Amino acid sequence: MQLLFLLNKKMNSNKKLEPVKKNGCLSGEVFVPPDKSIAQRAAILSSIAEGESLIKNFPNSGDPQTTLRVIQQLGVKIEDKSWTQEGNLNLVIKGNGTHGLTEPTDVLNCGNSGTCLRFMLGVLASNPNIKYTVMSGDQSLRKRPMKRVVAPLKELGANILGRNDNRLAPLTVVGKELNGGFIENKIASAQLKSALLLAGLNAKNSLTIEEPAISRNHTEIMLASYGANIQRISDLSVQVLPSSLMGCEVVIPGDISCAAFIITAALLVPNSRVKIRNVGLNPTRTGFLEILQRMGGKLIIKQKNADSTKEIIGDIEASFSEMKGIEIAGSIIPNIIDELPILSLAAAQATGTTIIKGASELRVKESDRLKAMFDLLSKLGVRVIEEEDGLIIEGRGGKPFEPNGDIFYANHDHRIAMTSRIGSLISTKGIELDGSEWADVSFPGFYDTIENLIH
């Protein structure tokens, strides 16, 4: 299969991000790109399932295409079936079974995708037929923490070595049969939990994982669809037994993390009203909607299906609102970790002060997002204090941002690039952004989508 996303294309191009013209607004209906988190899970589970899996609405964006390339290096065959009207793919993945992957002849380059690297650690470390694999990624991924995944896998008996005492990629993996048992995670991380669940499919006995707070449950939902023996023990613990997977059909919903940027734009640009269609409404991903509503955001959410054993989808309508500052902290933080950059921008337009606490995980994403948002808000003329685990943001009460003339750098981070574009909509003048193309990692066509909504 030809990978459609040009992973090696030139990044860091400059782009002038202009404000909405006087008396302009955002209006219309849009479909956001398919959820890359769900898509990557579908690709990986399909690769180790028996038989064929049909994946509908697979995204043509960076991270999911990287994952397809990685499983192809492991001997998995993929066929294009058709294109959707929105430019996404319907794919057939011919699974190799739990032990059918083949040893790669080259380094597995996971690009910018922490999901790909961490998930595949669980798959490969537990596969005794693959004796040697090296996994790496781009400059950003090689700086991101891996010991949080490597250490619990080694508790199960995994043979993994990496740079800086197993903290950083490249990582070398020697596959072997692992033990089951009990793992208590120190952080609430869906990537960590998922890597362990995938390893547990090949373990000698059952594996129970407990978390300090609820994280995304996409992997649990999808494992059940593929026939895994998995059950929820409590709100914070899940158990998987050694299982073989069977191919199935998966439909990828719209990515609610992508929708967050358009929703927030509609809430902040005067006279706007925008509807996002067929977006995922998994309860472990909708915390940012609750935060926006607490801030005064006018949202209408219409759920289309009610089967809690599957991914829930629906429509969201957002209208211009007068926002107020709040405190964002506690157990909701893992639920909104990807949306905190755009929520910080909403806070900067609110009346009053917003305090974000307990978000130190933002420092180890594609960039240090706490620092990046401090830098962006400061550039926009916002009074903001950067703390070790959060931000204190003094809202401008709806007053337009007043950017200084300096170039702002996206720091190889798609969410920072997209947040910058939304900030420019409510500014007195444009923002010069270096690294605008990083938005393509999760939202190809993002800038055109925004332009098409401007009236």
N, C-alpha and C positions, 0 to 999 in steps of 0.2 A: 504494500500500500504506500502511496506517495503521501508524505506528511505535508499538510497544506499550509501550516503555519511556518513562516521562515524564521527558524530559531536563531539563525546566525545573522539576521539582518542588522543593519547599523542602528544602534540605539543612541540615546542622548542628543537627539536633534532638538533644536530650539523651536518653540512655537509661541506665538503671541496669543494669549488668552484674553478675549475682549469681554467687557461687561454687556449685559442686556441694555439695549438702547432705551432712552428715556420713554416711559410709559409702555415699555414692552413687558411681556410675560411669557410663561411656559404653558402650553396647552396641547392636549392630544392624548392618544393612546399609544403605548409602546410594548413590545416584547423584549425583555432583556435576554442576554445570552444564557444558555443552559448552565446549570449549577456545576462548576468544575469540581467541587468536592465530591458530589455524588457521581459524576462522570468518571473520575479517577478510580473510585471504589468499584464501579461497574466494570471498568476495563481490567482491573487487577483480579477481581473475583472470577470474571469470565475466563481469564487466562489459566486459572487453576481448577476450573470446573470441568466435568466430563460433558462432552458434546458441545453443541453450538449455542451461543447466546446472541439474541438480537437486541441491540442497544439503539433506541430511537432518540433523535434530537441530541446527538453527541456534539459537544462544542468544538469549533475550529479556533481554539485559543491556545496560548502557549503551554500551560501546565498539562492539560489533558493530552495534547499532542505529544508532549515529552513522554508521558506515561505509555502511550501507544508505542512509541519508538523503543522504549525500554523492554516492554514485554515481547516485542518482535525480536529483539536481540536474544531473548531467552527461548526462541523457537516457536512462538505463537503466531498463527496465521490470522490475518485480518482482511476482510473483504468490504469494499464500498458497496452499498446497496442503492442508495439514492440520496439526493439532497432535499432538505426541507426548504420551504419558501423563504425562511429567514437566513439561509446559508449555512445550516448545520447539517450533520451527517446522520444517516441511519447505517449502522455497521453490523456485520456478523463477525463475531470473534469465535474462533474454533479452539476451545479449551484443550489443554494438554493433560488435565487431571492434576491431582494433588502433587504427584511426584514426577510429572511428565515434562517439566521445564528442562531445558538443556543449558549446559555451562556456556556462558558468553565468551566470545573470542576477543573481546575488547572491554575496556572500562565502560560501565554503565553510567552514562552522563545524564543526571537527573535535572540538568538545567537550573532553573530557579525554584523548583518544586520540592519543598520540604515534605509534602504529602507523599510524593512518589518515593523519595529516598527512605523515609521512615517506614512507610508501609512495606516496601520491598525488603527492608531489613528483616522484618518479621517473617516474610515469605521465604527468603533465601536462607536465613540462619537456621530454619527448621526443616530444610530439605536436604537429606543426606546424600542425594544423588548429584548435588551441585557442590563440588569440592572446593572451588575457588572462584571468588567474585571480588572485583574492586568497584566500589561505588563512589561517585564524586558528583560535582555540579559546578555552577558558575561561581564567580567571585563572591557573590552575596551568600549563596548556599554554603560555601566552604567556611563561612564565618558563623553559621548558625549552630546552636548547641545540639549535639547528638548524644551526649552521655546520658541524658534523661531517658533515651530509648535503649541505648547500648547496655547500661547497667542492669535494668530489670531483665533484659533478654539473657545476659550473662548469668543472672540468678537462676534462670531456667536451664542453664548449661550451654548457652550459645558461645561460639568461638568467633569473636569479632575484635579487630584491632583498628585503631584510628590514631590520628595525630593528637598531640597534646593530651596524652593519657586518655584516649578514646573519646575526647570531647568534640573533635572536629573531623570532617571529611577531608581527604579521601578515607574510606573505610574498607577494610579487607574482611570478607566473610567466608568462613569455611562451614558449609552446611552439615548438620548432624541432627539426629533425633533428640528432641528436647524433653525435659520433664514438665509436668504440670505443677499444680500446687496453688499457692495463694500469693498474690502480689498486691501490695498497698502502694498506690501511686502517691507521690508527694504533691503533685500538681494536677489540676483538672485539665487534661489535654486529650482531645479526641484522637490526635495523631498517635500519641503514646498508647492510649487504650487500644486503638485499632491495630497497631503493630503487634501488640501482645495477643490480641484475639486471633490474628492471622497465624501467628506462631502456634497458638493453642490448637489450631485445626490438626496439626501434625504431632502434638505432644503425646507422651506415653499415657497420660491420664488427664482428668479434667483440670481446667485452669480457671480460677476465680480472680477477678480484678476488682479492687475497690478504689474509689476516687474520693477526694475531699469535697468535691462539688460536682454537680451534674454538668457533663460536657455533651457535645453533639452526639446523637445516637444513629447517624446515618449508617454506620457499619453494622450495628446490631440489626437494624431493619432489613438491610440488604442481605446479610448472612442468612437470616431466616428465609428470605425469598429464594436463595440458592440451596436451601435444604440443610443448612448447618444445624447441629444440635446445640442451641444456644438459648439461655433463659435469663431473665432479670431476677436476681435474688432479692434486691432491695432497690431503693431509689439511687443508691450510690455504688451498687455492686452488680456485676454481671458474670455469668459462668458460661464457658464454652467447653464442649467435649470433643475429642477427636472425631472428625467428620469428613466425609467426602461431599463435594458440591456437585450439583447438576446445573447445566446451562438453563437459562430462562430468558424472559423478555423484560427489559427495563426501559422505562420512559423517563428521560431526564427533565425535570421541571426547570423553570426559569430560576436564575440565581438570585436569591433574596439579598445577598451581599452586594451584587451589582445594582439591584433595584434601590438599595439604600441611598445611592448618590442622586438618583432622579427624584425619589421621594423627598429627600431633604431639600433639593433645589426648589421643588414645587412649594414646600412650606416656607421658604425664605424669600423667594422672588415675588413681589406684590402682584396680586390679581391672577396668580397662577392656579391651574387645576390640571392634574395629569393622572391618567389611569395606567397601571402596569398590569398586563394580562398574564395569566397562567404561571404565576410565580410560586415557588415552594414556600409553604407555611409551617414547616416543621417547628414544633414548640421550642426545641432547643436552639432555634435560630432567630426567633422573633422578638428577642428581648429588646432590640433597638427600637421596635415599634412601640413597646411599652414605655421606653424612655422618652421617645418623641411625644407620645400622648401625655405623659406627666409634665412635659415642658409646654403643653398647650397645643400641640400639633393636631390639626383636623384630618383624621384618617377614617376612611370607610373600608373595612376589610370584609370581603365576601368569600367564604370557604366553599369550594366546589365539591369536595368529597369528605366523608366523615369516617373513613376506615382508618382507625388509629394504628393498625398494623402495617400500613403503607405510608409513603410520603404524601403529605397533605398538600394540595395546591389550591390556588384561588386568585382573586383579583384585589388590588389595592388602589384606592383613589386618595390622592393627597391634594389639599388646597392650602393656599397661602394662610398663614397663621401668625399671630403675635406670640412669640415664644418667651418663656421665663426660665431663669437659671434654677438649677436643682443640684442636689448631691447625687453622684453616681458612684456606687461602691457596693461591696459585699458580694453575695453569691451570684448576682446577675453578671458580674464582670466576665467570666469565661464564656457566657452566652453571647456577649456583644463585642468580643475582643477585636474582630475584624472591622466592626463598624465604629469603633471609638474615634478614629480620625475624623470621619464625617460628622459624628456627634459633637466633637470638639468645635467644628466649624459652626454647627447649629448653636452651640453655647455662646460662641462669639457674637452672634446676632441677637441673642436673647436679652431680655431686661433682667438685670441682677447678675449675681455671681454663680458660676457653676464650679463645683469641686469634684474632680475625678480622683479616686483613691483605689489602691489595690490593683493597679494595672501595670505592674512592672514587666509582665510578659510582653508588653508592646516593645520593650527594648531589644528583644531577640527575634523580631519578625524579619521581613525582607530588608528593613532598615531599622534603626532605633526610632520607632514611630513617635515616642514621646518627645524626643529632641526635634524630629522633623516637624511635628505639629507646633512645637514652641517656635521654631524658626519661621514656619509659614504664617502663623498668627501674628507674630511680631512684624513680619514684612507687611501684613495687611493693616497694621496700625492698631492692633488689639493689645490691651494690657493683659499679660499672661505670666504666670510664675510656673517654672518647671520644677517639680519635686521628684524624689527618687522613684516613686511609684504612681505618679499622676501629674495632673495639671490643675492650677487654679486660674479660671478664665473670667475676666470681667467683661460681661456682655455689652454690646454697643446699642442695645435697645432698638434694633432695626435700622440704625444709621449705617449708610454704605461704608464699606471698607475703604481705606485710603492707602493704597500700596506705595511703598517707596520704589525707587527706580532700579534697584538691584535685581539681577537675575536670580530666580529661585531654582534650586536643584531638586529633582524628584528622587535622588538617592537610590536609583534602580528599583523603585517601589511603585507598583501599579496603583495602590490605594492613595498614596500621597499625590501622585500625578492627577488622579481623578478628583481628589478633594480640592486641589489647586484650581481646577477648572470651575468647580462649583463656587469657590470663593471669588473667582473673577467675575461671575455673573452679577454679584452684588457689590461691585467695586466702582469707584469713581473713574478709574482708568484701568487699562489692561495690565496683565502680568506676563512677564517674559519667563517661560518655563523651559529649562534644560532637562530633557529626558521625558518629553511628553509621550513618546512611543511606548513607554512601559505600561501604559493603560491597556495595550493589546494583550498583555499576559492574561487578563481575565475578561476584558470587555472590548473585543475588536469593534471598531466603528463607534466608540464611545463619543468622540467629539462630534461626529456627524449626527448621532442620535440627539445630542443636546441642541445642535444647530436646527434640526428639523422641528424641535419643540418650541423654538423661539418665535413669537408672533408680535 
